């Protein structure tokens, strides 16, 4: 029940509505890939932050729908 699982489930539900002609496995793998990409983007940001390196905004932040993209620290337990 962690945040990345919830993100996967949201993406899967969105794909179920947006792409009903796709087979279920394709929707699953697409949602999984989207979740993996989000995790890797968060890992990159946090890693650079810990090393004291400059951080640039990810591509997802530059898009119009960036409000729906979760922040790295919002995805982990306090």
N, C-alpha and C positions, 0 to 999 in steps of 0.2 A: 503494500500500500504506500510506497514512497512516491515522491513527486514525479519522478521519471516514468513510473508506471502509469500515473494519472495522465501525464502528457501523452504517452503512447495510446491510452484508451481514448483520449480526446481526438487524437489524429485518426485513429482507426474508425471512430464513429463518424468523423467528418468525411473520410474516404468512403464509408459505407453509403452515405447519402450522395456524395459527389460522383462516385464511380461505381454504380451498381452493376454495370456490365463486366467489371473485372471479376476474376475468380477470387474467392476468399483468401487464398494463399498470397496472391499478388498484393491485395490490400494489406494483409498482415506484414509482408516483407517491406512494403513501402512505408507503413507506419513505424516499423522497427528501424528502418534506415533513417527516417526523420528524427527519431529519438536518439539514435547513435550520433548523428551529426550535431544535435543540440548538446549532448554530453561532451563530445570532443571540443566543441567551441567553448563550453564552460571550463573544461580542463585547461585549455590553452590560456584563457583569460586569468584564471586563478593561479596557474603556474607562473606566468609572467609577473603577476602582481606580487607573488611571494619572492621572486628573484629581484624585485625592484626595477624591472625593465618597463619601458614605456608601453602603454596599452592603447591600442586603437580600437575604435568601436567596430564590432563585427558587422558584416554585411546586413544581417537581419535587423540591426538597429537602424540602418539607413532606409529601410523600406517603410512604406506607409502603414503596414500592419504590425509594426514593432511593438505596439502596446500589448499584443497577444503573445509576444515572445518572453518567456520567463527569464528573470535575472539569475545568475549562477547561485548566489547565496540564498535566494528564495527557494531553491530546490533541495536544500539540505536541512536537516534538523538542527535547531539551535543548541 
